[in-house]
Amino acid sequence: MKRALIAIIILVFLAFMTVSTVWLWMGTKVVNPGPGTTDVRIIVKPGFSVALIASELEQMGVIDSPLVFKLRARLTNVHKVLKAGEYNFPAHISIGGALQLLKSGNTVVRKITIPEGMYTIDVLELVMAADGLSGNVERVPGEGRLLPETYHYSWDDSRDGLIRRMESDMSLLLSELEPDNFGPLKSIDEVLVLASIIEKETAVDEERPRVAAVFLNRIRKGMRLQSDPTVVYAITGGMGELGRELTRKDLAIENPFNTYKNSGLPPEPIANPGRASIEAVLAPAITNELYFVASGDGGHVFARTLKEHNRNVAKWRKIKRENNDK
């Protein structure tokens, strides 16, 4: 009996030492820097098991002991709260750090930028080509109803959801900016239409309030807007840029968007305007100018009278001829 008891004590001691050694070894492996020498992005899909995640991390060089990863995850119950998504695992991240990252749900944040003045069809093409989004767009919004902005999203977010966010953000912006008095315009929808024209007329931020003032002054006087971008939209239907200069024949086409032939605003926006252009319509420059033409340096020159405007047009045509001769 004495010998048996001693044997049992020895076995218990050896088992304790073995477990302690393994636990110490595992604890060291959990906190030691991993083998990865560069950041690695890995997508953990819904339903991935701890074993599958461990295998993926090993294959990508993030960890070197999938067994320790699995044991640590189960012993700490972390395996129950690991979140799906796209993760960026930094170089030399430890097994413990990798598990903490997967537990946190701090997934990679992607972004997509929608430039001001883009046609809706082009926005849709940009979203369809964006990496990491899923699905199709179920409903195409009307022209001008998407807010140009930089949008953040995560892997597997839906394309339709992103488009709906753009549409919702435009609605919220219009509600935020809607004034009590629209001046010569009738509604916030007309503000959006004019803002879209301004967006296509100039890319110079300082000019937007001045361009807005010109168009608003013309509306007050019952003058036609005579905006070239509206004619381009009449020809292309918002399916892209025209790719050439407008002709006299173009300016004479019968189309509700042609502001050379029709008084007032077009029936709908001709592009998706940004906040600055919308604000320019609501807070235009104080001026009695009625005309503007390209200056040749990316901006425009403005005029109060047709005589003055014709001189500016002549200067612009001379600049164009000189540039064409170079």
Contacts in CASP RR format, 6 or more apart in sequence:
PFRMAT RR
TARGET T0000
AUTHOR 0000-0000-0000
METHOD contacts of the structure
MODEL  1
MKRALIAIIILVFLAFMTVSTVWLWMGTKVVNPGPGTTDVRIIVKPGFSV
ALIASELEQMGVIDSPLVFKLRARLTNVHKVLKAGEYNFPAHISIGGALQ
LLKSGNTVVRKITIPEGMYTIDVLELVMAADGLSGNVERVPGEGRLLPET
YHYSWDDSRDGLIRRMESDMSLLLSELEPDNFGPLKSIDEVLVLASIIEK
ETAVDEERPRVAAVFLNRIRKGMRLQSDPTVVYAITGGMGELGRELTRKD
LAIENPFNTYKNSGLPPEPIANPGRASIEAVLAPAITNELYFVASGDGGH
VFARTLKEHNRNVAKWRKIKRENNDK
26 68 0 8 1.000
26 71 0 8 1.000
26 72 0 8 1.000
27 72 0 8 1.000
29 65 0 8 1.000
29 68 0 8 1.000
29 95 0 8 1.000
30 68 0 8 1.000
30 72 0 8 1.000
30 94 0 8 1.000
30 95 0 8 1.000
30 96 0 8 1.000
31 94 0 8 1.000
31 95 0 8 1.000
31 96 0 8 1.000
32 94 0 8 1.000
32 95 0 8 1.000
33 92 0 8 1.000
33 93 0 8 1.000
33 94 0 8 1.000
34 62 0 8 1.000
34 63 0 8 1.000
34 64 0 8 1.000
34 92 0 8 1.000
34 93 0 8 1.000
34 94 0 8 1.000
34 95 0 8 1.000
35 61 0 8 1.000
35 62 0 8 1.000
35 63 0 8 1.000
35 64 0 8 1.000
35 92 0 8 1.000
36 61 0 8 1.000
36 62 0 8 1.000
36 91 0 8 1.000
36 92 0 8 1.000
36 93 0 8 1.000
37 91 0 8 1.000
37 92 0 8 1.000
38 91 0 8 1.000
39 88 0 8 1.000
39 89 0 8 1.000
39 90 0 8 1.000
39 91 0 8 1.000
40 60 0 8 1.000
40 61 0 8 1.000
40 62 0 8 1.000
40 88 0 8 1.000
40 89 0 8 1.000
41 86 0 8 1.000
41 87 0 8 1.000
41 88 0 8 1.000
41 89 0 8 1.000
41 108 0 8 1.000
42 56 0 8 1.000
42 57 0 8 1.000
42 60 0 8 1.000
42 62 0 8 1.000
42 86 0 8 1.000
42 87 0 8 1.000
42 89 0 8 1.000
43 85 0 8 1.000
43 86 0 8 1.000
43 87 0 8 1.000
43 155 0 8 1.000
44 53 0 8 1.000
44 56 0 8 1.000
44 82 0 8 1.000
44 83 0 8 1.000
44 84 0 8 1.000
44 85 0 8 1.000
44 86 0 8 1.000
44 87 0 8 1.000
44 102 0 8 1.000
45 84 0 8 1.000
45 85 0 8 1.000
46 84 0 8 1.000
47 84 0 8 1.000
48 56 0 8 1.000
48 82 0 8 1.000
48 84 0 8 1.000
50 69 0 8 1.000
50 70 0 8 1.000
50 73 0 8 1.000
50 74 0 8 1.000
50 79 0 8 1.000
50 82 0 8 1.000
51 66 0 8 1.000
51 70 0 8 1.000
53 69 0 8 1.000
53 82 0 8 1.000
53 102 0 8 1.000
54 63 0 8 1.000
54 66 0 8 1.000
54 67 0 8 1.000
54 69 0 8 1.000
54 70 0 8 1.000
54 73 0 8 1.000
55 66 0 8 1.000
57 63 0 8 1.000
57 66 0 8 1.000
57 69 0 8 1.000
57 89 0 8 1.000
57 98 0 8 1.000
58 64 0 8 1.000
58 65 0 8 1.000
58 66 0 8 1.000
60 89 0 8 1.000
62 89 0 8 1.000
62 93 0 8 1.000
62 98 0 8 1.000
63 69 0 8 1.000
63 95 0 8 1.000
63 98 0 8 1.000
65 95 0 8 1.000
68 95 0 8 1.000
69 95 0 8 1.000
69 98 0 8 1.000
69 99 0 8 1.000
70 79 0 8 1.000
72 78 0 8 1.000
72 95 0 8 1.000
72 96 0 8 1.000
72 99 0 8 1.000
73 79 0 8 1.000
73 82 0 8 1.000
73 99 0 8 1.000
76 99 0 8 1.000
78 99 0 8 1.000
78 102 0 8 1.000
78 103 0 8 1.000
81 103 0 8 1.000
82 99 0 8 1.000
82 102 0 8 1.000
82 103 0 8 1.000
83 102 0 8 1.000
83 103 0 8 1.000
83 104 0 8 1.000
83 105 0 8 1.000
83 107 0 8 1.000
85 105 0 8 1.000
85 107 0 8 1.000
85 154 0 8 1.000
85 155 0 8 1.000
85 156 0 8 1.000
86 107 0 8 1.000
86 108 0 8 1.000
86 132 0 8 1.000
86 154 0 8 1.000
86 155 0 8 1.000
86 156 0 8 1.000
87 101 0 8 1.000
87 102 0 8 1.000
87 105 0 8 1.000
87 106 0 8 1.000
87 107 0 8 1.000
87 108 0 8 1.000
88 108 0 8 1.000
89 98 0 8 1.000
89 101 0 8 1.000
93 101 0 8 1.000
107 154 0 8 1.000
107 155 0 8 1.000
108 154 0 8 1.000
108 155 0 8 1.000
109 152 0 8 1.000
109 153 0 8 1.000
109 154 0 8 1.000
110 130 0 8 1.000
110 131 0 8 1.000
110 132 0 8 1.000
110 152 0 8 1.000
110 153 0 8 1.000
110 154 0 8 1.000
110 155 0 8 1.000
111 150 0 8 1.000
111 151 0 8 1.000
111 152 0 8 1.000
111 153 0 8 1.000
112 126 0 8 1.000
112 127 0 8 1.000
112 130 0 8 1.000
112 150 0 8 1.000
112 151 0 8 1.000
112 153 0 8 1.000
112 162 0 8 1.000
113 149 0 8 1.000
113 150 0 8 1.000
113 151 0 8 1.000
114 123 0 8 1.000
114 126 0 8 1.000
114 146 0 8 1.000
114 147 0 8 1.000
114 148 0 8 1.000
114 149 0 8 1.000
114 150 0 8 1.000
114 151 0 8 1.000
114 166 0 8 1.000
114 272 0 8 1.000
115 148 0 8 1.000
116 148 0 8 1.000
116 199 0 8 1.000
116 272 0 8 1.000
116 273 0 8 1.000
116 274 0 8 1.000
116 276 0 8 1.000
116 277 0 8 1.000
117 148 0 8 1.000
117 196 0 8 1.000
117 199 0 8 1.000
117 200 0 8 1.000
117 271 0 8 1.000
117 272 0 8 1.000
117 273 0 8 1.000
117 274 0 8 1.000
118 126 0 8 1.000
118 148 0 8 1.000
118 271 0 8 1.000
118 272 0 8 1.000
119 143 0 8 1.000
119 238 0 8 1.000
119 239 0 8 1.000
119 240 0 8 1.000
119 271 0 8 1.000
119 272 0 8 1.000
120 140 0 8 1.000
120 141 0 8 1.000
120 142 0 8 1.000
120 143 0 8 1.000
120 144 0 8 1.000
120 145 0 8 1.000
120 146 0 8 1.000
120 238 0 8 1.000
120 272 0 8 1.000
121 238 0 8 1.000
121 239 0 8 1.000
121 240 0 8 1.000
122 240 0 8 1.000
123 146 0 8 1.000
123 163 0 8 1.000
123 166 0 8 1.000
123 272 0 8 1.000
124 137 0 8 1.000
124 140 0 8 1.000
124 163 0 8 1.000
127 133 0 8 1.000
127 137 0 8 1.000
127 159 0 8 1.000
127 162 0 8 1.000
127 163 0 8 1.000
128 136 0 8 1.000
128 137 0 8 1.000
128 159 0 8 1.000
130 159 0 8 1.000
130 162 0 8 1.000
132 153 0 8 1.000
132 155 0 8 1.000
132 156 0 8 1.000
132 157 0 8 1.000
133 153 0 8 1.000
133 156 0 8 1.000
133 157 0 8 1.000
133 158 0 8 1.000
133 159 0 8 1.000
133 162 0 8 1.000
134 156 0 8 1.000
134 157 0 8 1.000
134 158 0 8 1.000
134 159 0 8 1.000
135 158 0 8 1.000
135 159 0 8 1.000
135 160 0 8 1.000
136 159 0 8 1.000
136 160 0 8 1.000
137 159 0 8 1.000
137 160 0 8 1.000
137 163 0 8 1.000
138 160 0 8 1.000
139 160 0 8 1.000
141 163 0 8 1.000
141 166 0 8 1.000
141 167 0 8 1.000
142 268 0 8 1.000
143 196 0 8 1.000
143 238 0 8 1.000
143 268 0 8 1.000
143 269 0 8 1.000
143 270 0 8 1.000
143 271 0 8 1.000
143 272 0 8 1.000
144 170 0 8 1.000
144 192 0 8 1.000
144 196 0 8 1.000
144 268 0 8 1.000
144 269 0 8 1.000
144 271 0 8 1.000
144 272 0 8 1.000
144 273 0 8 1.000
145 167 0 8 1.000
145 170 0 8 1.000
145 171 0 8 1.000
145 269 0 8 1.000
145 272 0 8 1.000
146 163 0 8 1.000
146 166 0 8 1.000
146 167 0 8 1.000
146 170 0 8 1.000
146 272 0 8 1.000
147 166 0 8 1.000
147 167 0 8 1.000
147 169 0 8 1.000
147 170 0 8 1.000
147 173 0 8 1.000
147 272 0 8 1.000
147 274 0 8 1.000
147 275 0 8 1.000
148 272 0 8 1.000
148 273 0 8 1.000
148 274 0 8 1.000
149 166 0 8 1.000
149 169 0 8 1.000
149 274 0 8 1.000
151 162 0 8 1.000
151 165 0 8 1.000
151 166 0 8 1.000
153 162 0 8 1.000
170 272 0 8 1.000
173 275 0 8 1.000
173 278 0 8 1.000
174 188 0 8 1.000
174 191 0 8 1.000
174 192 0 8 1.000
174 278 0 8 1.000
177 188 0 8 1.000
177 191 0 8 1.000
177 278 0 8 1.000
177 279 0 8 1.000
177 282 0 8 1.000
178 188 0 8 1.000
179 282 0 8 1.000
182 188 0 8 1.000
182 190 0 8 1.000
182 191 0 8 1.000
183 216 0 8 1.000
184 216 0 8 1.000
184 219 0 8 1.000
184 220 0 8 1.000
185 191 0 8 1.000
185 194 0 8 1.000
185 216 0 8 1.000
185 219 0 8 1.000
185 265 0 8 1.000
185 281 0 8 1.000
190 265 0 8 1.000
191 278 0 8 1.000
191 281 0 8 1.000
191 282 0 8 1.000
192 269 0 8 1.000
192 273 0 8 1.000
192 278 0 8 1.000
193 265 0 8 1.000
193 266 0 8 1.000
193 267 0 8 1.000
193 268 0 8 1.000
193 269 0 8 1.000
193 270 0 8 1.000
194 212 0 8 1.000
194 215 0 8 1.000
194 216 0 8 1.000
194 265 0 8 1.000
194 281 0 8 1.000
195 212 0 8 1.000
195 269 0 8 1.000
195 273 0 8 1.000
195 274 0 8 1.000
195 277 0 8 1.000
195 278 0 8 1.000
195 280 0 8 1.000
195 281 0 8 1.000
196 269 0 8 1.000
196 270 0 8 1.000
196 271 0 8 1.000
196 272 0 8 1.000
196 273 0 8 1.000
196 277 0 8 1.000
197 215 0 8 1.000
197 225 0 8 1.000
197 227 0 8 1.000
197 229 0 8 1.000
197 230 0 8 1.000
197 265 0 8 1.000
197 266 0 8 1.000
197 270 0 8 1.000
198 208 0 8 1.000
198 211 0 8 1.000
198 212 0 8 1.000
198 215 0 8 1.000
198 273 0 8 1.000
198 277 0 8 1.000
198 280 0 8 1.000
198 281 0 8 1.000
199 271 0 8 1.000
199 272 0 8 1.000
199 273 0 8 1.000
199 274 0 8 1.000
199 277 0 8 1.000
200 227 0 8 1.000
200 229 0 8 1.000
200 232 0 8 1.000
200 270 0 8 1.000
200 271 0 8 1.000
201 211 0 8 1.000
201 227 0 8 1.000
201 228 0 8 1.000
201 229 0 8 1.000
202 208 0 8 1.000
202 211 0 8 1.000
202 299 0 8 1.000
202 300 0 8 1.000
203 298 0 8 1.000
204 298 0 8 1.000
204 299 0 8 1.000
204 300 0 8 1.000
205 276 0 8 1.000
207 299 0 8 1.000
207 300 0 8 1.000
208 276 0 8 1.000
208 277 0 8 1.000
208 279 0 8 1.000
208 280 0 8 1.000
209 280 0 8 1.000
209 283 0 8 1.000
209 284 0 8 1.000
209 285 0 8 1.000
210 284 0 8 1.000
210 285 0 8 1.000
210 287 0 8 1.000
210 289 0 8 1.000
210 292 0 8 1.000
210 302 0 8 1.000
211 280 0 8 1.000
211 292 0 8 1.000
211 300 0 8 1.000
212 277 0 8 1.000
212 280 0 8 1.000
212 281 0 8 1.000
212 284 0 8 1.000
212 285 0 8 1.000
213 284 0 8 1.000
213 285 0 8 1.000
213 286 0 8 1.000
213 287 0 8 1.000
213 289 0 8 1.000
214 287 0 8 1.000
214 289 0 8 1.000
214 290 0 8 1.000
214 291 0 8 1.000
214 292 0 8 1.000
214 302 0 8 1.000
215 225 0 8 1.000
215 227 0 8 1.000
216 281 0 8 1.000
216 284 0 8 1.000
217 287 0 8 1.000
217 288 0 8 1.000
217 289 0 8 1.000
217 290 0 8 1.000
218 224 0 8 1.000
218 225 0 8 1.000
218 290 0 8 1.000
219 225 0 8 1.000
219 264 0 8 1.000
219 265 0 8 1.000
221 290 0 8 1.000
222 263 0 8 1.000
222 264 0 8 1.000
223 290 0 8 1.000
224 259 0 8 1.000
224 260 0 8 1.000
224 261 0 8 1.000
224 262 0 8 1.000
224 263 0 8 1.000
224 264 0 8 1.000
225 259 0 8 1.000
225 264 0 8 1.000
225 265 0 8 1.000
226 259 0 8 1.000
226 260 0 8 1.000
227 259 0 8 1.000
228 246 0 8 1.000
229 270 0 8 1.000
229 271 0 8 1.000
230 257 0 8 1.000
230 258 0 8 1.000
230 259 0 8 1.000
230 266 0 8 1.000
230 270 0 8 1.000
231 246 0 8 1.000
231 250 0 8 1.000
231 251 0 8 1.000
231 253 0 8 1.000
231 257 0 8 1.000
231 258 0 8 1.000
231 259 0 8 1.000
231 260 0 8 1.000
232 241 0 8 1.000
232 242 0 8 1.000
232 246 0 8 1.000
232 270 0 8 1.000
233 257 0 8 1.000
233 266 0 8 1.000
233 270 0 8 1.000
233 271 0 8 1.000
234 253 0 8 1.000
234 255 0 8 1.000
234 256 0 8 1.000
234 257 0 8 1.000
234 258 0 8 1.000
235 242 0 8 1.000
235 250 0 8 1.000
235 253 0 8 1.000
235 255 0 8 1.000
236 242 0 8 1.000
237 257 0 8 1.000
238 270 0 8 1.000
238 271 0 8 1.000
251 258 0 8 1.000
251 260 0 8 1.000
251 261 0 8 1.000
252 260 0 8 1.000
252 261 0 8 1.000
253 261 0 8 1.000
254 261 0 8 1.000
255 261 0 8 1.000
256 262 0 8 1.000
256 266 0 8 1.000
256 267 0 8 1.000
257 266 0 8 1.000
257 267 0 8 1.000
257 270 0 8 1.000
259 265 0 8 1.000
259 266 0 8 1.000
287 302 0 8 1.000
288 304 0 8 1.000
289 302 0 8 1.000
289 303 0 8 1.000
289 304 0 8 1.000
290 303 0 8 1.000
290 304 0 8 1.000
290 305 0 8 1.000
290 306 0 8 1.000
290 309 0 8 1.000
291 302 0 8 1.000
291 303 0 8 1.000
291 304 0 8 1.000
291 305 0 8 1.000
291 306 0 8 1.000
291 308 0 8 1.000
291 309 0 8 1.000
291 312 0 8 1.000
292 300 0 8 1.000
292 301 0 8 1.000
292 302 0 8 1.000
292 303 0 8 1.000
292 309 0 8 1.000
293 300 0 8 1.000
293 301 0 8 1.000
293 303 0 8 1.000
293 309 0 8 1.000
293 312 0 8 1.000
293 313 0 8 1.000
293 316 0 8 1.000
294 300 0 8 1.000
294 301 0 8 1.000
294 316 0 8 1.000
295 301 0 8 1.000
295 316 0 8 1.000
296 316 0 8 1.000
296 319 0 8 1.000
301 312 0 8 1.000
301 315 0 8 1.000
301 316 0 8 1.000
303 309 0 8 1.000
303 311 0 8 1.000
303 312 0 8 1.000
END
